Amino acid sequence: MRIKHHNCASEWFIDGEKVSESAFKRRYAQALEAENEALHAKLAAIYDLL
């Protein structure tokens, strides 16, 4: 997912598609949560090796 916010408050884009601010923030938060889960899994694997 490619996320971009332009300087104008009314321009929010996800994968080149203009979306509302609430949709942008909701999907951005979901992307951050998914990344956090992936990093947690990697960290757990490192601790398992130790």
MARZA-315916 format. One record per residue: residue in three letters; residue number from 0; z, x, y negated of N, C-alpha, C in turn. Coordinates in nm, 4 decimals, always signed. Atoms other than C-alpha are relative to their C-alpha. Layout:
<sites>
 type seq     n_up   n_east  n_north    ca_up  ca_east ca_north     c_up   c_east  c_north
  ala NUM        Z        X        Y        Z        X        Y        Z        X        Y
...
</sites>
This chain:
<sites>
 type seq     n_up   n_east  n_north    ca_up  ca_east ca_north     c_up   c_east  c_north
  met   0  +0.0000  +0.0849  +0.1164  +0.0000  +0.0000  +0.0000  +0.0000  +0.0897  -0.1230
  arg   1  +0.0083  -0.0769  +0.1239  -0.1032  +0.1453  -0.3328  +0.0524  -0.0872  -0.1135
  ile   2  -0.0658  +0.0776  +0.1042  +0.1144  +0.0320  -0.6210  -0.0204  +0.0706  -0.1335
  lys   3  +0.0195  -0.0581  +0.1315  +0.0391  +0.0813  -0.9883  +0.0432  -0.0990  -0.1061
  his   4  -0.0396  +0.0826  +0.1131  +0.1955  -0.0506  -1.3045  -0.0605  +0.0600  -0.1255
  his   5  +0.0572  -0.0445  +0.1260  +0.0078  -0.0286  -1.6319  +0.1019  -0.0200  -0.1109
  asn   6  -0.0940  +0.0088  +0.1111  +0.1807  +0.0032  -1.9679  +0.0202  -0.1425  -0.0496
  cys   7  -0.0110  +0.1392  +0.0427  +0.1135  -0.3594  -2.0505  +0.0831  -0.0759  +0.1043
  ala   8  -0.0919  +0.0682  -0.0915  +0.3859  -0.5798  -1.9000  -0.0693  -0.1024  +0.0894
  ser   9  +0.0665  +0.1033  -0.0792  +0.1322  -0.8318  -1.7702  -0.0951  +0.0566  +0.1051
  glu  10  +0.0937  -0.0600  -0.0947  -0.0655  -0.5835  -1.5582  +0.0741  +0.0685  +0.1140
  trp  11  -0.0630  -0.0522  -0.1204  +0.0752  -0.5289  -1.2094  -0.1041  -0.0034  +0.1103
  phe  12  +0.1044  -0.0097  -0.1016  -0.1556  -0.4084  -0.9305  +0.0572  +0.0521  +0.1315
  ile  13  -0.0300  -0.0487  -0.1346  -0.1126  -0.3666  -0.5554  -0.1332  +0.0077  +0.0728
  asp  14  +0.1277  -0.0237  -0.0682  -0.4086  -0.2176  -0.3683  -0.1187  -0.0474  -0.0840
  gly  15  +0.1091  +0.0364  +0.0888  -0.6277  -0.2800  -0.6719  -0.0058  -0.1470  -0.0365
  glu  16  -0.0026  +0.1440  +0.0268  -0.5402  -0.6510  -0.6821  +0.1087  -0.0305  -0.1021
  lys  17  -0.0978  +0.0360  +0.1018  -0.3694  -0.7909  -0.9902  +0.0945  -0.1054  +0.0562
  val  18  -0.1013  +0.0915  -0.0527  -0.0421  -0.9636  -0.8933  +0.1033  -0.0279  -0.1085
  ser  19  -0.1062  +0.0328  +0.0951  +0.2512  -1.1234  -1.0727  +0.1091  +0.1063  +0.0072
  glu  20  -0.1090  -0.0977  +0.0034  +0.5515  -0.9160  -1.1720  +0.0970  -0.0217  +0.1152
  ser  21  -0.0941  +0.0269  -0.1088  +0.7748  -1.0897  -0.9177  -0.0570  +0.0426  +0.1354
  ala  22  +0.0631  -0.0425  -0.1252  +0.5260  -1.0285  -0.6350  -0.0015  +0.1517  +0.0090
  phe  23  +0.0013  -0.1456  +0.0045  +0.4941  -0.6659  -0.7421  +0.1369  +0.0554  +0.0358
  lys  24  -0.1356  -0.0514  -0.0240  +0.8707  -0.6106  -0.7456  +0.0469  -0.0294  +0.1417
  arg  25  -0.0388  +0.0362  -0.1367  +0.9214  -0.7932  -0.4149  -0.0650  +0.0938  +0.1012
  arg  26  +0.0709  -0.0879  -0.0945  +0.6549  -0.5884  -0.2341  +0.0403  +0.1456  -0.0180
  tyr  27  -0.0458  -0.1364  +0.0250  +0.7711  -0.2656  -0.4007  +0.1346  +0.0233  +0.0680
  ala  28  -0.1305  -0.0114  -0.0650  +1.1266  -0.3276  -0.2791  -0.0162  +0.0059  +0.1522
  gln  29  +0.0247  -0.0028  -0.1444  +0.9943  -0.3993  +0.0723  -0.0539  +0.1359  +0.0433
  ala  30  +0.0556  -0.1315  -0.0320  +0.7976  -0.0726  +0.0667  +0.1091  +0.1064  -0.0031
  leu  31  -0.1105  -0.0954  +0.0073  +1.1075  +0.1205  -0.0413  +0.0934  -0.0142  +0.1195
  glu  32  -0.0856  +0.0226  -0.1157  +1.3152  -0.0398  +0.2348  -0.0627  +0.0548  +0.1273
  ala  33  +0.0696  -0.0515  -0.1187  +1.0530  +0.0474  +0.4963  +0.0034  +0.1524  +0.0015
  glu  34  -0.0057  -0.1456  +0.0087  +1.0422  +0.4070  +0.3730  +0.1402  +0.0500  +0.0311
  asn  35  -0.1384  -0.0374  -0.0260  +1.4215  +0.4245  +0.3817  +0.0312  -0.0077  +0.1495
  glu  36  -0.0216  +0.0141  -0.1442  +1.4274  +0.2983  +0.7413  -0.0675  +0.1132  +0.0770
  ala  37  +0.0722  -0.1087  -0.0678  +1.1667  +0.5565  +0.8447  +0.0737  +0.1325  -0.0182
  leu  38  -0.0744  -0.1241  +0.0245  +1.3641  +0.8371  +0.6819  +0.1316  +0.0015  +0.0768
  his  39  -0.1241  +0.0091  -0.0769  +1.6832  +0.7152  +0.8469  -0.0260  +0.0324  +0.1468
  ala  40  +0.0345  -0.0285  -0.1395  +1.5131  +0.7269  +1.1870  -0.0257  +0.1494  +0.0203
  lys  41  +0.0251  -0.1442  -0.0104  +1.3941  +1.0838  +1.1219  +0.1305  +0.0780  -0.0067
  leu  42  -0.1286  -0.0682  +0.0125  +1.7423  +1.1886  +1.0131  +0.0831  -0.0165  +0.1268
  ala  43  -0.0729  +0.0234  -0.1254  +1.8951  +1.0299  +1.3236  -0.0548  +0.0888  +0.1109
  ala  44  +0.0585  -0.0861  -0.1014  +1.6499  +1.2254  +1.5399  +0.0448  +0.1448  -0.0194
  ile  45  -0.0455  -0.1369  +0.0275  +1.7517  +1.5500  +1.3686  +0.1443  +0.0173  +0.0466
  tyr  46  -0.1394  -0.0094  -0.0435  +2.1212  +1.4781  +1.4292  +0.0120  -0.0027  +0.1515
  asp  47  -0.0011  +0.0029  -0.1453  +2.0440  +1.4004  +1.7940  -0.0322  +0.1392  +0.0572
  leu  48  +0.0347  -0.1339  -0.0453  +1.8937  +1.7486  +1.8282  +0.1149  +0.0984  -0.0204
  leu  49  -0.1147  -0.0884  +0.0261  +2.2066  +1.9085  +1.6851  +0.1083  -0.0296  +0.0949
</sites>
